[in-house]
Structures are given as structure tokens and as C-alpha cells.
Amino acid sequence: MRKLIPNIPFQMLLRGANAVGYTNYPDNVVYKFCELAVQTGMDIFRVFDSLNYLPNLILGMEAAGKAGGVVEAAISYTGDVSDPNRTKYDLKYYTNLSDELVKAGTHVLAIKDMAGLLKPQAAKLLISAIRDKHPDVPIHIHTHDTSGAGVASMLACAEAGADVVDVAVDSMSGMTSQPSMGAIVASLQGTPSDTAFDLGSISEYSAFWEQTRTLYAPFECTTTMKSGNADVYMNEIPGGQYTNLQFQAFSLGLGDFFEDVKKSYREANLLLGDIIKVTPSSKVVGDLAQFMVQNKLTADQVLEKAEELSFPKSVVEFLQGSIGTPHGGFPEPFRSRVLKDMPRVEGRPGEKLPPLNFDKLKKDLKETHPNVNDRDVMSAALYPAVTEEYLHFREAYGPVEKLDTRIFLIGPKVGEEFEVNLQKGKTLSLKTLAMAEDLTPNGEREVFFEMNGQLRSVLIRDKEASKELHIHPKASKSNKNEVGAPMPGTVIDVRVKEGDKVEKGQPLLVLSAMKMEMVVQSPKAGVVKKLEVSNGMKLEGDDLLMLVE
């Protein structure tokens, strides 16, 4: 993209000490990532922290600045500065944060309104207050249009002195996306903030993306959201998480209860102390909300039973301090009841992590993937499991990025001809002919096709047809010795074996589903008998895990 677009700045999000992941990394990983990002063409780093925790924010700012990037420190917005009853995140909180970020040397100040909570009146108050204190620092506003008020809010920001607002091309705008580019441009025509953009060009640009969007239609997961919804001012779900949360709810069998998930999201946020909600802290709230709906728990019941419940791993780690310290501190007595005698993290979570040995990581990767480059090594440092899967895929299937989007996502129809341009002067002409009905003993089908006029065939595993049906016993609600799965998922870590003595609240195993991990704790003291699970096993809700007698 940088070769094709040499003169327009590129901007990315950097999650402070979390880099571009959901966890903490050694400091040298964050610095090295920023170096590589600048080398490959990145210009502006919008640096934020999921809790507005300054030590994490400042580390990201220093890493981006040292790499030669433009530093845009972002204040994540929640609450409502126009409501005098919302005192935790008031105007003074935001202006104090802006003072700290300017003092730390930011080049640009950003307001990151993840859920679209910045109402027009609040926008005027907030931007005016920051502009008065920092007249020379560029101010950049980002919002989501979940409520439908995004255009009005961005116009209010422009009027109050903001320099830049984020928009989305018309055909991709609205709802959990950004406000409409065309609407804002048209609204500012003839005003001091006239953008001078041509509406005709914007319309052509929108038409291109309207067609492109149809190719990805199977992946649109706003199943129930067909319009803006002002209930976001109550549940405060970030736009980027809303669709993910909905998709997760459907995958966990909670699709019919998504309204309950949204209500529980609000209750979960309050249980956790009314925190800033943006990745990864928003995931903590979402995991707790789904946990509450799945187990039919009210906020009062969660607080009352906190010492005996098996909470999602993300919730436990947040309360331990693994992503930083929230404004106003951790919620008590909820934190103490959940953690009991578990360790707590003091200070910046990544500060005590030893530096990553990149040379050793590269050497280890080259043993199984000889063609890895520095970007692959960085990917492995950030996402080890995902990178391993990607490298295997790349080696197995080659340059699939050369395929047309529809062919890659859906596959060709029988009888369809298509071309793949590998490089200049090297084109493959392919035609799908037929697919065998019979499965091989390995669960594969023979697929027949022509390549450049020559008949070929290949064996392809049919993942659906070769699935085995596993029937797992269910845990009895009346037998207190039986431990059941609190949610559907995959067992990723069994921490006990038959015959082990366990205490009440001791971790038994870890379940994973849709990026949510849950540590299942022993409901009582006793001995593990009849262990029914092993690593890698897929489970449904209430499947029997083990007996503790």
C-alpha cells in the first residue's frame, strides 16, 4: 500500500504496553514492533490504554516516538461529561489526562470514543475545555455511530475546535461503524470548516465499497442490529466489540438472549467498578456478561457467590492487575472475594517481564519454517499460536492472496473457469470439473479440475463430513459431587489428575471458546475421581468434567 500511496500518512492503533495484542509483552517487543511498523511504512501511532493507565500509555508513546513515528496519544472516553450526576469521569478527569499526555510529549491529542457515547453537548464541553488548555496541539476525534448521533457529535466537535474527525465512506458507515463521510462533508459546506471535498467523488468512492461489501456478506454478523440503537448510552458496549459480542453470543448458544447479554454488560461493568471499556478491558466486561447470562446470575448473586464461582480467566486476570490499575482502584469487596489468596500485580504489569530473545525465537522458527522473515518473527512474538497456524497454512497452500476474493472465501462453482495471476507473465487457468461422492478412509474427497488444459485431481479433506459425533455425559444438578462445564468450549489445560486432593476454589481446568477462557474451580474440598475430560476435548454446556468427592 505504501508503494501505491506514497504521499498520504498511514495511521494505526497501538494498545500502549499491550502493543497490538490482548496481553502484556516485554518492553523490547513493543519497541521492536514499532521499529518494524515504521520501516514498513507506518506514520502515525494512535496510542491508547484500555484503562487510560498512564504508565502503559507512556511506554507506547515512547516506543512509537523512538521508532520515528508521529505520536497521537488517545484518551479513551466513557461516561457523560454533560451529566452532572456522572462524577467518576468528569471534565476535570479528561483535562487532567490531556495535561499529562501533552507533558509526556504527544504530537497530537486524540479522543477515542469507542462506544459512541460522546453526545453533541458533551462534545462541545470536552473539546472546548481541552482546546482552551492546549491551543496549539492538534485534536483528533474518533467515535462510533451506534446510537445514530455520530454526525451531530462530530459537527459539534468541529465547531468546538477539533482539527480532525474520523468518518467512514457512506456505504460502510453508520451503526457500529463511524459516521457518514458524505453527510459530514455536506453539512460543513459553506462553513468555516468546509472540507473542500467533492461530493461526487465521495459518491463514486462509496459505490466501489458498496460492491466490495457484498463479497463479504457471509461475514456480516449484525444479525439483530438493523439500525442505530440509543441503548448504547446505557450498556456502553464499544462499537468494535458489539458485533464480536453478538457473534460470540450466537456461537455460545445465547443468540436468543442477546438483549439479556446487553443488560448484563451494564451490570458487569458496574460490578467491575465502572471501568474504561476498550480492548482488552471491554473483553473482560463482555466475558463476565456472557458468564452471567449463561449461568442465569444477577449482579447481586455474582457478588454473593463470588468466592465459589469459576469466573472467566480474563476477569480473574483483570482483578489481579494484569492489564493495569483502573481509575479509582479495583472494586471491593468483589476483588477480594474472587481472588482470595491469588497473587496481585503491583505497578505496570509488563515492567518485570524479561526481554524477549528475538535471535533464539528466529532460530527456533527456522527449524520448522526455513523461510521465515523478521515480520514473521515479530508475529510469533505477539501471537505464537496464530502465527504457527498461519506459517503452516502458507507452506501448505502457497500464495492464496493471488486468488480473487470470492474464490478464496467461498470457492469456485463446478464448471467455473478462473485465472490466477502469480506474477507478470505467469498465469494459471483453472476449471473445476467434479467432486467425488465417496469419502476416503481419511475423510477426503477427490476433486477433479483442469489446470492450463491438463486434467488433474487432488484429495481434499471434507471437514464437515468427517466430523465424529461425541456424546458426553451430562453433570447432574442434584449431585453436588459432579462438576459440569459452565459453558461450551474446548479443554485447553487439565490441571489435576484422578486421585488428587483439591481444596475449594482450586483451579481444575481451563476451557476456551470464542477468545474467552474460563478457569473451572473446585466447588468443594475433596478427591478427584472419574476424570471425564482431556486436553483438546470439545464440550457442550453442563457436560460432566469430573467427580470431586
Backbone torsions as a table, in degrees:
resi	resn	phi	psi	omega
1	MET	NA	-37.3	179.8
2	ARG	-64.7	-35.6	177.3
3	LYS	-64.9	-38.7	-177.9
4	LEU	-79.4	-27.6	-176.1
5	ILE	-128.6	79.6	-171.8
6	PRO	-78.0	-20.7	-166.9
7	ASN	-116.1	10.6	179.0
8	ILE	-115.6	129.2	-178.2
9	PRO	-64.0	139.8	173.2
10	PHE	-100.4	143.8	-179.2
11	GLN	-128.5	144.5	177.5
12	MET	-134.8	165.7	172.9
13	LEU	-93.4	137.0	172.6
14	LEU	-126.9	121.5	-175.9
15	ARG	-83.6	48.3	177.7
16	GLY	54.0	-127.4	180.0
17	ALA	-68.2	-11.9	176.4
18	ASN	-89.0	3.1	179.5
19	ALA	50.6	-115.7	176.2
20	VAL	-122.0	32.4	179.2
21	GLY	-121.9	-171.5	-178.7
22	TYR	-103.7	8.5	-172.5
23	THR	-138.0	-177.4	176.2
24	ASN	-92.2	145.1	178.2
25	TYR	-123.2	157.8	170.4
26	PRO	-56.2	147.2	-176.1
27	ASP	-55.6	-37.6	-176.2
28	ASN	-67.7	-22.2	175.8
29	VAL	-69.8	-41.7	179.3
30	VAL	-64.3	-44.4	179.9
31	TYR	-64.1	-44.5	-178.4
32	LYS	-65.7	-38.8	178.3
33	PHE	-60.2	-45.5	-179.0
34	CYS	-63.7	-38.9	176.8
35	GLU	-58.4	-49.1	-179.0
36	LEU	-65.0	-36.7	-179.7
37	ALA	-63.1	-43.9	178.7
38	VAL	-66.0	-41.2	179.9
39	GLN	-61.6	-32.3	-178.3
40	THR	-92.0	4.4	170.5
41	GLY	118.3	4.3	179.6
42	MET	-78.7	141.9	-176.6
43	ASP	-112.2	-52.5	-171.3
44	ILE	-113.8	130.6	179.3
45	PHE	-111.0	109.9	173.3
46	ARG	-83.0	105.5	-173.3
47	VAL	-98.5	125.9	178.7
48	PHE	-139.2	171.9	172.7
49	ASP	-134.8	143.9	-172.8
50	SER	-66.9	-15.4	178.0
51	LEU	-121.1	10.7	-171.4
52	ASN	55.1	33.1	-177.8
53	TYR	-80.5	110.8	-169.6
54	LEU	-56.7	-43.7	179.6
55	PRO	-57.1	-39.5	177.4
56	ASN	-68.3	-41.7	180.0
57	LEU	-61.2	-47.9	-174.4
58	ILE	-66.7	-35.2	176.2
59	LEU	-59.7	-45.5	178.7
60	GLY	-63.2	-39.4	178.2
61	MET	-62.3	-43.6	-179.7
62	GLU	-65.2	-40.2	-179.7
63	ALA	-64.9	-44.2	179.4
64	ALA	-66.7	-42.1	-179.5
65	GLY	-66.3	-42.2	-179.7
66	LYS	-64.1	-31.5	179.5
67	ALA	-75.5	-10.5	-179.7
68	GLY	98.7	11.6	-179.9
69	GLY	-86.5	162.5	171.0
70	VAL	-80.5	127.1	-175.7
71	VAL	-95.1	118.6	175.2
72	GLU	-116.2	92.7	-179.2
73	ALA	-73.6	131.5	-174.1
74	ALA	-113.1	136.4	172.6
75	ILE	-98.5	117.8	178.1
76	SER	-76.9	128.2	-171.8
77	TYR	-100.4	135.6	170.6
78	THR	-147.2	173.0	-179.0
79	GLY	77.3	-149.6	-178.2
80	ASP	-158.5	102.5	-176.6
81	VAL	-69.3	-13.1	177.9
82	SER	-88.2	-3.7	180.0
83	ASP	-105.0	110.2	-177.9
84	PRO	-63.3	-15.7	178.8
85	ASN	-83.0	-14.5	178.6
86	ARG	-94.3	90.5	-169.1
87	THR	-96.1	-16.5	-175.6
88	LYS	-66.9	-45.3	179.5
89	TYR	-113.6	73.7	-177.3
90	ASP	-93.4	-177.7	-176.9
91	LEU	-59.2	-39.2	-179.3
92	LYS	-62.9	-38.1	178.3
93	TYR	-57.5	-45.7	-176.9
94	TYR	-73.5	-38.4	179.7
95	THR	-69.8	-34.5	175.8
96	ASN	-64.3	-41.1	177.5
97	LEU	-63.3	-42.1	179.4
98	SER	-62.7	-37.5	176.8
99	ASP	-60.0	-45.3	-178.2
100	GLU	-64.1	-39.7	-177.4
101	LEU	-72.5	-36.5	175.7
102	VAL	-66.4	-41.8	178.4
103	LYS	-62.1	-33.4	179.8
104	ALA	-77.1	-5.6	172.5
105	GLY	100.4	20.2	-179.9
106	THR	-63.2	145.7	176.6
107	HIS	-84.1	-32.3	-177.8
108	VAL	-137.4	145.0	173.8
109	LEU	-104.6	131.2	177.9
110	ALA	-118.6	147.0	167.7
111	ILE	-108.6	118.8	-177.0
112	LYS	-105.9	97.9	-176.7
113	ASP	-96.6	83.8	-168.9
114	MET	-64.3	-34.9	-174.8
115	ALA	-100.7	-3.6	-176.7
116	GLY	75.0	40.5	-178.0
117	LEU	-92.4	-8.2	-175.0
118	LEU	-78.3	95.9	179.1
119	LYS	-71.9	158.5	-178.0
120	PRO	-53.7	-44.3	-179.5
121	GLN	-65.6	-41.2	177.8
122	ALA	-64.3	-37.4	179.3
123	ALA	-61.1	-44.5	179.3
124	LYS	-60.8	-45.9	-179.3
125	LEU	-62.7	-48.2	-174.2
126	LEU	-67.9	-50.4	-176.1
127	ILE	-68.3	-39.3	177.6
128	SER	-61.0	-43.2	-178.4
129	ALA	-64.6	-42.3	179.7
130	ILE	-70.5	-39.6	179.8
131	ARG	-63.6	-39.0	179.1
132	ASP	-63.3	-39.5	-177.7
133	LYS	-78.7	-29.9	-175.5
134	HIS	-134.3	76.0	-172.9
135	PRO	-66.1	-20.7	-172.6
136	ASP	-106.8	-1.7	-178.6
137	VAL	-93.0	127.2	176.9
138	PRO	-60.9	139.1	-180.0
139	ILE	-116.4	128.8	-174.4
140	HIS	-123.5	128.8	-175.4
141	ILE	-114.4	134.8	176.9
142	HIS	-126.3	131.3	178.1
143	THR	-142.8	172.3	172.1
144	HIS	-120.5	153.4	-171.4
145	ASP	-102.1	30.5	-174.7
146	THR	-55.7	-40.4	-177.3
147	SER	-80.2	-21.3	-174.9
148	GLY	97.5	-2.8	-177.2
149	ALA	-98.9	10.4	-173.3
150	GLY	-60.9	-42.3	-179.1
151	VAL	-62.9	-46.0	179.8
152	ALA	-61.1	-40.5	-179.0
153	SER	-67.1	-40.3	-179.4
154	MET	-70.3	-33.6	175.1
155	LEU	-66.5	-37.4	177.0
156	ALA	-65.6	-38.6	177.1
157	CYS	-62.2	-44.1	180.0
158	ALA	-61.1	-43.5	-179.4
159	GLU	-65.1	-31.5	-176.7
160	ALA	-85.0	-4.7	175.2
161	GLY	116.7	7.9	175.9
162	ALA	-68.3	148.6	-179.3
163	ASP	-94.2	-34.6	-175.6
164	VAL	-137.3	139.3	169.5
165	VAL	-128.3	145.9	179.0
166	ASP	-86.0	136.5	178.9
167	VAL	-133.4	170.5	173.7
168	ALA	-124.7	145.1	175.9
169	VAL	-54.6	143.3	-169.2
170	ASP	-47.2	-46.0	-174.3
171	SER	-71.8	-9.7	178.5
172	MET	-118.7	11.9	-171.9
173	SER	-98.5	177.4	174.9
174	GLY	83.5	167.2	-178.4
175	MET	53.4	-127.2	-175.1
176	THR	-78.6	-1.8	173.7
177	SER	-85.1	-164.2	179.2
178	GLN	-90.4	167.0	177.8
179	PRO	-63.5	160.9	-174.8
180	SER	-68.7	127.7	176.1
181	MET	-60.6	-49.0	-177.2
182	GLY	-60.8	-41.4	-178.8
183	ALA	-63.7	-42.0	-179.2
184	ILE	-70.8	-42.7	178.7
185	VAL	-60.4	-45.7	-179.3
186	ALA	-65.0	-38.3	-178.5
187	SER	-67.9	-26.0	-177.8
188	LEU	-93.7	-3.9	179.3
189	GLN	-61.6	134.3	178.4
190	GLY	78.7	5.9	177.9
191	THR	-107.0	168.2	176.3
192	PRO	-59.1	-19.0	-179.7
193	SER	-101.5	19.1	179.2
194	ASP	-52.1	126.7	-176.9
195	THR	-79.6	-19.0	-176.3
196	ALA	67.2	13.3	174.1
197	PHE	-75.9	149.9	-179.2
198	ASP	-91.8	121.3	-177.7
199	LEU	-63.2	-31.6	177.7
200	GLY	-63.8	-42.5	178.6
201	SER	-66.1	-38.8	178.6
202	ILE	-62.9	-38.0	179.5
203	SER	-64.8	-42.4	177.9
204	GLU	-63.6	-43.0	179.4
205	TYR	-61.2	-42.5	179.5
206	SER	-64.0	-39.0	-179.0
207	ALA	-63.4	-38.2	177.8
208	PHE	-60.4	-47.6	-176.8
209	TRP	-73.1	-24.8	176.0
210	GLU	-63.4	-41.7	177.9
211	GLN	-69.9	-41.2	180.0
212	THR	-61.8	-39.1	-177.5
213	ARG	-60.4	-32.3	-178.4
214	THR	-63.2	-29.9	179.9
215	LEU	-65.2	-27.1	-176.7
216	TYR	-103.6	14.1	-176.7
217	ALA	-53.3	-38.5	-179.1
218	PRO	-62.5	-16.6	-175.6
219	PHE	-100.1	0.1	177.4
220	GLU	-74.7	122.5	-172.9
221	CYS	-118.8	20.6	172.0
222	THR	-81.5	66.9	-171.4
223	THR	-61.8	-41.2	-177.1
224	THR	-104.3	-11.4	-176.2
225	MET	-94.9	107.1	-179.5
226	LYS	-110.2	-5.0	-177.4
227	SER	-156.3	174.3	174.5
228	GLY	-62.7	153.5	-176.6
229	ASN	-143.6	113.9	-175.7
230	ALA	-74.7	-1.1	176.2
231	ASP	-68.8	-7.4	175.8
232	VAL	-62.4	-27.1	178.1
233	TYR	-67.4	-17.4	177.2
234	MET	-97.9	-47.1	-176.0
235	ASN	-86.0	-22.6	174.8
236	GLU	59.0	34.7	178.3
237	ILE	-78.2	124.4	178.1
238	PRO	-59.3	144.4	-178.4
239	GLY	-57.7	-41.4	-179.5
240	GLY	-66.9	-22.0	-179.7
241	GLN	-94.7	-23.5	-173.0
242	TYR	-55.4	-50.8	-178.5
243	THR	-68.7	-37.8	176.9
244	ASN	-61.8	-44.4	-177.8
245	LEU	-63.8	-39.4	179.4
246	GLN	-65.5	-43.8	179.3
247	PHE	-62.4	-42.6	178.1
248	GLN	-62.7	-42.8	-179.4
249	ALA	-58.9	-43.6	179.2
250	PHE	-65.9	-40.0	-178.1
251	SER	-67.8	-29.6	-179.8
252	LEU	-91.4	8.6	179.1
253	GLY	79.5	19.2	-178.0
254	LEU	-110.1	18.2	-175.8
255	GLY	-55.8	-39.5	-178.9
256	ASP	-75.1	-8.0	-175.9
257	PHE	-114.9	23.9	-175.2
258	PHE	-64.6	-33.2	175.1
259	GLU	-61.4	-37.6	176.8
260	ASP	-66.8	-37.3	178.3
261	VAL	-61.7	-42.0	-179.9
262	LYS	-64.2	-41.6	178.2
263	LYS	-66.4	-39.6	179.1
264	SER	-68.9	-27.4	177.3
265	TYR	-60.7	-41.7	178.8
266	ARG	-65.5	-43.6	179.8
267	GLU	-65.8	-39.5	179.6
268	ALA	-64.1	-39.7	178.2
269	ASN	-60.2	-42.9	180.0
270	LEU	-69.4	-36.9	175.9
271	LEU	-59.5	-36.7	-177.2
272	LEU	-85.6	2.2	174.1
273	GLY	103.0	16.0	-176.9
274	ASP	56.8	75.1	-173.1
275	ILE	-99.6	163.9	168.4
276	ILE	-63.6	135.0	-174.6
277	LYS	-120.1	100.4	174.6
278	VAL	-155.6	152.4	-175.6
279	THR	-48.7	128.4	4.9
280	PRO	-96.0	-1.9	-178.1
281	SER	-66.0	-32.3	178.4
282	SER	-63.6	-33.1	177.8
283	LYS	-64.6	-36.9	178.5
284	VAL	-59.9	-47.4	-179.6
285	VAL	-65.4	-43.2	179.9
286	GLY	-63.2	-41.7	178.9
287	ASP	-62.8	-42.4	179.9
288	LEU	-66.6	-39.4	179.0
289	ALA	-61.2	-46.6	180.0
290	GLN	-66.4	-36.9	176.4
291	PHE	-60.1	-42.7	-179.7
292	MET	-64.8	-43.8	-179.1
293	VAL	-67.4	-44.2	-178.4
294	GLN	-59.8	-38.0	-176.8
295	ASN	-101.3	10.8	176.9
296	LYS	52.7	50.5	-177.1
297	LEU	-111.6	135.9	170.7
298	THR	-85.7	168.8	178.2
299	ALA	-60.9	-40.5	179.6
300	ASP	-62.8	-40.2	179.5
301	GLN	-67.7	-38.1	177.8
302	VAL	-61.0	-44.9	-179.7
303	LEU	-66.2	-40.5	-177.0
304	GLU	-69.2	-38.9	-175.3
305	LYS	-100.2	12.7	-171.7
306	ALA	-53.3	-33.9	-175.6
307	GLU	-71.2	-20.5	-175.7
308	GLU	-113.4	-6.1	-178.2
309	LEU	-82.8	149.1	175.1
310	SER	-95.3	93.8	-174.5
311	PHE	-77.7	155.2	173.1
312	PRO	-54.3	145.5	-176.9
313	LYS	-56.9	-38.6	-177.2
314	SER	-63.1	-35.4	179.8
315	VAL	-67.6	-45.0	179.2
316	VAL	-61.1	-45.5	-177.6
317	GLU	-66.8	-37.1	176.3
318	PHE	-60.4	-47.1	-178.7
319	LEU	-66.7	-25.2	175.4
320	GLN	-73.7	-18.5	-178.7
321	GLY	100.1	18.5	-172.8
322	SER	-72.6	-15.4	176.0
323	ILE	-117.5	10.1	178.5
324	GLY	117.9	-178.8	-177.3
325	THR	-105.5	124.4	-179.0
326	PRO	-72.6	155.6	175.3
327	HIS	-58.3	126.6	-178.6
328	GLY	89.1	-2.7	177.7
329	GLY	86.3	179.6	-177.6
330	PHE	-83.2	152.0	-177.9
331	PRO	-73.7	127.4	175.1
332	GLU	-119.7	144.7	9.1
333	PRO	-87.9	6.7	-175.3
334	PHE	-56.9	-45.4	-177.2
335	ARG	-59.9	-49.2	-177.2
336	SER	-64.6	-35.7	-179.7
337	ARG	-68.8	-38.0	179.6
338	VAL	-72.8	-47.3	-172.2
339	LEU	-79.9	-30.0	-175.6
340	LYS	51.2	-113.8	-178.6
341	ASP	-103.9	19.9	177.7
342	MET	-67.3	153.9	-180.0
343	PRO	-68.2	150.8	175.3
344	ARG	-111.9	150.7	176.5
345	VAL	-98.4	125.7	177.9
346	GLU	-102.9	135.6	176.7
347	GLY	76.9	-161.4	-177.9
348	ARG	-68.2	122.6	-171.9
349	PRO	-59.0	-37.3	-176.0
350	GLY	-82.8	-6.6	-171.9
351	GLU	-61.8	-35.0	-175.1
352	LYS	-94.9	0.9	179.2
353	LEU	-74.2	133.2	179.4
354	PRO	-69.0	150.0	179.5
355	PRO	-58.6	145.1	177.4
356	LEU	-79.5	137.1	177.3
357	ASN	-87.7	95.7	-177.2
358	PHE	-66.0	-36.1	-180.0
359	ASP	-62.6	-43.0	179.4
360	LYS	-67.2	-40.9	179.3
361	LEU	-61.1	-42.8	179.8
362	LYS	-64.6	-42.0	179.4
363	LYS	-62.5	-43.0	179.5
364	ASP	-64.2	-41.5	179.7
365	LEU	-65.2	-38.7	-177.1
366	LYS	-66.7	-20.5	178.3
367	GLU	-65.0	-33.8	179.7
368	THR	-109.8	-19.7	-179.0
369	HIS	-134.4	83.1	-171.7
370	PRO	-59.5	-22.7	-173.1
371	ASN	-98.6	18.8	-178.8
372	VAL	-68.5	147.7	176.0
373	ASN	-115.5	-177.9	-175.9
374	ASP	-63.3	-31.5	178.5
375	ARG	-69.9	-35.4	175.5
376	ASP	-64.6	-40.0	179.7
377	VAL	-63.4	-43.1	178.2
378	MET	-63.8	-40.8	177.6
379	SER	-59.9	-40.8	180.0
380	ALA	-67.3	-33.0	177.7
381	ALA	-66.6	-34.3	-177.3
382	LEU	-87.5	-45.2	-175.9
383	TYR	-133.7	78.7	-173.5
384	PRO	-56.9	-49.0	-175.3
385	ALA	-69.0	-42.7	-179.1
386	VAL	-64.8	-41.0	-179.4
387	THR	-65.0	-42.0	178.8
388	GLU	-59.7	-43.8	178.5
389	GLU	-63.2	-42.3	-179.4
390	TYR	-64.4	-44.8	-178.4
391	LEU	-63.4	-39.9	176.1
392	HIS	-63.4	-42.7	179.7
393	PHE	-61.6	-45.9	-177.8
394	ARG	-62.0	-40.5	-179.6
395	GLU	-72.2	-31.6	-178.6
396	ALA	-77.2	-37.9	-170.0
397	TYR	-114.4	-9.6	176.6
398	GLY	76.6	-157.2	-172.4
399	PRO	-79.3	71.7	-177.1
400	VAL	-66.1	-15.1	178.0
401	GLU	-65.2	-12.4	178.0
402	LYS	-79.1	-13.8	179.7
403	LEU	-76.0	149.4	171.6
404	ASP	-61.9	153.2	-175.4
405	THR	-56.2	-48.0	-176.9
406	ARG	-64.7	-41.5	-179.9
407	ILE	-62.5	-41.0	-179.7
408	PHE	-66.9	-44.6	-173.2
409	LEU	-78.5	-39.2	-171.2
410	ILE	-113.2	-31.4	-176.8
411	GLY	95.6	157.9	-178.8
412	PRO	-77.0	154.8	174.1
413	LYS	-80.8	155.8	176.6
414	VAL	-63.4	128.8	-177.5
415	GLY	92.1	-6.9	-177.5
416	GLU	-82.1	137.2	174.7
417	GLU	-103.5	141.7	175.9
418	PHE	-152.2	160.6	-178.3
419	GLU	-117.7	149.6	176.7
420	VAL	-127.1	114.8	179.1
421	ASN	-88.4	101.1	-178.4
422	LEU	-72.6	-41.9	176.1
423	GLN	-164.7	175.1	-176.7
424	LYS	-59.6	122.3	179.3
425	GLY	85.1	2.4	-179.7
426	LYS	-130.3	97.2	-176.9
427	THR	-122.5	135.4	175.1
428	LEU	-100.1	132.3	174.3
429	SER	-105.7	120.2	-174.1
430	LEU	-122.2	146.5	176.2
431	LYS	-143.0	124.0	176.9
432	THR	-79.3	129.6	-175.8
433	LEU	-106.5	-52.2	-175.6
434	ALA	-164.2	165.7	178.7
435	MET	-134.3	128.9	-177.7
436	ALA	-63.7	145.2	179.4
437	GLU	-80.6	-33.0	-174.5
438	ASP	-83.7	141.6	174.3
439	LEU	-89.0	144.0	171.5
440	THR	-76.0	167.0	176.9
441	PRO	-57.1	-23.1	178.9
442	ASN	-88.9	7.1	179.1
443	GLY	77.9	28.6	-178.4
444	GLU	-111.4	154.0	173.2
445	ARG	-116.5	146.9	175.4
446	GLU	-87.4	126.1	179.7
447	VAL	-111.2	127.6	-178.2
448	PHE	-102.7	137.5	-179.2
449	PHE	-155.4	165.1	173.9
450	GLU	-107.0	137.0	173.0
451	MET	-125.4	115.4	-175.4
452	ASN	50.9	41.3	175.4
453	GLY	86.0	-6.7	-178.9
454	GLN	-99.1	134.7	-179.9
455	LEU	-72.0	130.7	178.8
456	ARG	-135.8	163.4	170.8
457	SER	-145.3	156.3	179.9
458	VAL	-147.4	145.9	177.7
459	LEU	-91.4	125.2	-178.5
460	ILE	-121.8	131.4	178.8
461	ARG	-69.3	129.0	175.6
462	ASP	-91.6	99.1	-172.8
463	LYS	-64.4	-35.2	-178.1
464	GLU	-73.3	-49.0	-174.4
465	ALA	-69.6	-26.1	-175.9
466	SER	-92.7	4.9	177.7
467	LYS	-67.1	138.9	175.7
468	GLU	-96.7	146.8	178.6
469	LEU	-90.4	117.8	178.1
470	HIS	-106.5	122.2	177.9
471	ILE	-103.6	118.0	-175.0
472	HIS	-110.2	139.0	177.7
473	PRO	-64.9	149.3	179.5
474	LYS	-96.6	148.5	176.5
475	ALA	-77.3	140.1	179.4
476	SER	-81.3	136.9	178.7
477	LYS	-70.9	-26.9	-175.7
478	SER	-88.4	-23.9	-179.2
479	ASN	-88.5	105.7	-175.5
480	LYS	-71.6	-9.5	178.2
481	ASN	-84.0	-16.8	-177.7
482	GLU	-89.2	128.3	179.6
483	VAL	-102.6	120.7	-178.2
484	GLY	-105.9	161.0	178.7
485	ALA	-71.3	125.4	-179.3
486	PRO	-74.7	-11.9	179.1
487	MET	-159.7	160.8	172.7
488	PRO	-67.2	148.4	178.6
489	GLY	168.1	-172.4	-179.9
490	THR	-112.6	135.5	177.2
491	VAL	-74.7	120.5	-179.0
492	ILE	-112.1	-10.5	-179.8
493	ASP	-163.3	108.3	174.5
494	VAL	-93.0	120.4	-171.6
495	ARG	-102.0	2.2	178.6
496	VAL	-134.9	165.9	174.1
497	LYS	-132.6	165.2	-178.8
498	GLU	-58.8	135.5	-179.7
499	GLY	97.2	-12.9	179.4
500	ASP	-69.7	140.2	170.5
501	LYS	-85.9	134.4	-178.8
502	VAL	-128.6	153.1	175.2
503	GLU	-99.1	160.5	175.4
504	LYS	-60.4	130.4	179.7
505	GLY	87.7	-2.2	179.9
506	GLN	-72.9	136.3	178.0
507	PRO	-61.4	131.3	179.3
508	LEU	-103.5	-44.6	179.0
509	LEU	-162.5	170.2	178.9
510	VAL	-119.6	128.3	175.2
511	LEU	-105.0	145.5	178.5
512	SER	-131.8	136.0	176.0
513	ALA	-156.1	126.9	174.3
514	MET	50.9	51.0	178.0
515	LYS	67.8	7.5	176.9
516	MET	-109.4	127.4	176.9
517	GLU	-110.9	142.1	-179.7
518	MET	-132.0	129.4	174.6
519	VAL	-89.1	117.6	178.9
520	VAL	-87.8	123.0	-176.7
521	GLN	-103.8	155.1	178.8
522	SER	-68.9	130.7	-179.4
523	PRO	-75.6	-10.5	-175.8
524	LYS	-160.0	166.7	172.0
525	ALA	-79.8	144.3	-179.6
526	GLY	167.3	-158.2	-179.0
527	VAL	-120.0	135.8	179.4
528	VAL	-74.1	121.9	176.9
529	LYS	-130.4	151.0	176.2
530	LYS	51.7	64.9	177.2
531	LEU	-70.9	120.6	-172.1
532	GLU	-102.1	-0.3	-172.5
533	VAL	-130.4	163.6	175.4
534	SER	-147.7	165.8	-179.4
535	ASN	-57.8	137.2	178.1
536	GLY	90.3	-9.1	-178.3
537	MET	-73.7	134.5	177.4
538	LYS	-92.1	133.7	-174.9
539	LEU	-127.0	155.7	169.3
540	GLU	-101.1	168.2	176.9
541	GLY	-60.2	139.8	178.7
542	ASP	73.0	3.9	174.5
543	ASP	-61.0	142.1	-177.6
544	LEU	-68.8	127.1	178.5
545	LEU	-96.0	-48.2	-177.2
546	MET	-172.4	171.6	171.8
547	LEU	-106.6	137.7	172.0
548	VAL	-124.1	109.2	-175.6
549	GLU	-118.3	NA	NA
